[in-house]
Amino acid sequence: MPALIAHLHGNPNIGLYGFCTDTYALVGKEVPPELAEEIGKALKVPVHRITIAGTSLIGVFVAGNKNGIIIPAIIFDYELEALKKLKIPFHILDTQLTCLGNNILCNDQGALINPDFSQQEMHFIQKALNVPVQKATLVELDNVGSLAALNKKGALVHMDANEEDLKLLKKVFGVEAFPGTVNLGNPYIKAGLLCNDQGYAIGEQSGGPEMVYMEQCLGFAGKVELE
């Protein structure tokens, strides 16, 4: 099973610097070409190095699924041209919640979004991703996109997720969800994990038990044994 344990210049929060689907990955230009290549091998997809809003925080600013990505209106013209050349479908959302990756949690089945999005913005997101969209919080936090990582096999979510949170995730995304951490106790899962159905890249501070549990939750190895 393809896997990568990595850091970016000593920072284990590699999920902040990337976005991926089962067909491609985007990483920030601060990610060295050699690391980008290793990420591609782990996820089994081509990797493209770009910037969004002049930064390498792709995971913070980009949300999306197989139908395309949503990017904030603060993106620069040259960055739009780069996306056009890559022929990646994108939709520009003009919103004050510019950190779309932190505020939208989605897969190919559905999406949860920050309740502070307006109804107009909610309809935009639904049309762009072509999935049902629901406003919600997880563990009483509204930055839902930063709290979990998921694929078509499962979801790993903030360690304080309760039964109601887990049921909501299963209903919206069609997968079982499990509470956990990355990078030795960080509950903001997305910060330390980049995954698709084919593999993953995880922050190097993640402990062995965290990694084994994550692999089970996301369907890479066996099943989670619940106590």
C-alpha positions, 0 to 999 in steps of 0.5 A, a space after each residue: 500500500 503506497 504510503 509516505 511519511 514526510 515533513 516540509 522543511 521540518 514542518 509535519 503539517 504536510 496536509 496544509 500544503 496539498 490537495 488531491 483526488 484519485 486522478 491528480 494532486 496539487 501541492 505548493 511551490 514550497 514543496 521541493 520537486 523531490 518531495 512532490 514526486 514522492 507524494 505522487 508515488 504515494 497517492 498514485 497520481 501526477 502532482 502539480 506544484 502551484 500557488 494559491 493567493 501567492 502562498 503554498 497553502 493549497 490545502 487551506 485554500 482549495 476544496 473539491 472532489 472529482 467534479 472540480 475544485 473551488 478556489 477563493 476570489 483572492 487568487 491571482 491571474 497568473 495562478 488561474 492561468 496555471 490551473 487552466 493549463 492543467 485543465 483542472 475544472 475550477 470555480 471561483 467563490 467570492 467569499 469572506 471565508 477564503 480558507 475554503 479547504 478549512 471550511 468545506 469538507 467534501 467527497 464525491 458523495 456530499 459536503 459539509 460546510 461552515 454554517 457562516 456561508 450564506 445561502 447563495 454561497 451554499 448553492 454555489 458550492 453545491 453546483 460546483 461540487 455537484 453533491 448535496 451540501 449541508 451546513 454543520 459543525 463538528 465537535 462544535 467547531 465550524 471549520 469543518 474542513 480542517 477537522 477530518 480527512 476522508 476517502 471512499 473507504 472511511 473517514 478520520 475525524 477530530 478526536 472529540 467527535 461524538 456519536 452524533 458527529 460520526 452519524 452525520 459523517 456517515 450520512 453525508 459521505 457514505 462511509 464510517 467515521 472514526 475519531 483520532 489524531 495525527 502528529 502525536 495528538 493533533 486533532 486537526 486531521 487535515 493538517 497532517 494527512 493527505 489521502 485518496 483511495 490509493 494511498 496517503 502522505 502523513 506528517 512524520 511526527 505521527 506515531 506508529 499507533 496513530 498510523 496503524 489506526 489511520 490506515 484501518 479507518 481509511 480502508 488501507 489495512 484491515 478494520 478498526 477494532 472497536 473496544 
